[in-house]
Amino acid sequence: MSDSVPAPAPVPVTVLLVEDDEVIRRSVAMALERYGYHVLVAGDGLTGLELFREGRHDLVLLDVMLPGLDGIGLCRRIRETASDPILMMSARGDALDVVSGLEAGADDYVVKPVDTAVLVARIRSLLRRAAFVPPAPEPADPAVSAGPLLFGDLSLDPAALEVRRGGERIALAPTELRLLLQFAAHPGIVLDRQTLLREVWDYGWDGDTRVVDLCVQRLRKKVGAERVETVRGFGYKWKR
């Protein structure tokens, strides 16, 4: 962990940290507390799930390899009922770990050992996404006069942040919702992965574009695979 001078957390938040290695658990918890975060800790997946169900947290930070219920399984259990921000940690940075975590519903990941400043930057980015409120549109904005945006049987209300498909409301995680809003704001325009990382994931640096690909995959399952076209070698395009 870095020994750089910490800046206080912008808003007091609680992080649920699930990590079985006691040394790593203590060092990460102490580092986050130095930045002003309140940290709840669990040493295994089942305890982490129990603490999660108590609802006393703002973000979940969990390791991939956990005893009892591993991080992938815990992530899936959380996503069955909640859209809370989830940041996964992988000791190896193994491609299978990363892909499995993102497919299970994680919003982002970091590779251990992780610099404290990098970890805090990822946490703050996730919290901003979770608290996202779209800017108020100008009165002349077509989205205001026309109400929800319609794409076939898909309805997107940017003001109410509601998405419906065939009249049924769809539950989207914060990152999935921001990705959909970005696509819907640029129909028919190819958006490259780095642009999406910057606009949706709030990255001020180059990041792993796998997070984009896996989030697009999850979004397709919810809104319809045919709505997001892959433009090979470039990125993705939302069909009008």
Secondary structure, 3 states (H helix, E strand, C coil): CCCCCCCCCCCCCEEEEECCCHHHHHHHHHHHHHCCCEEEEECCHHHHHHHHHHCCCCEEEEECCCCCCCHHHHHHHHHCCCCCCEEEEECCCCHHHHHHHHHCCCCEEEECCCCHHHHHHHHHHHHHHHCCCCCCCCCCCHHHHHCCEEECCEEEECCCCEEEECCEECCCCHHHHHHHHHHHHCCCCEEEHHHHHHHCCCCCCCCCCHHHHHHHHHHHHHHCHHHEEEECCCEEEECC
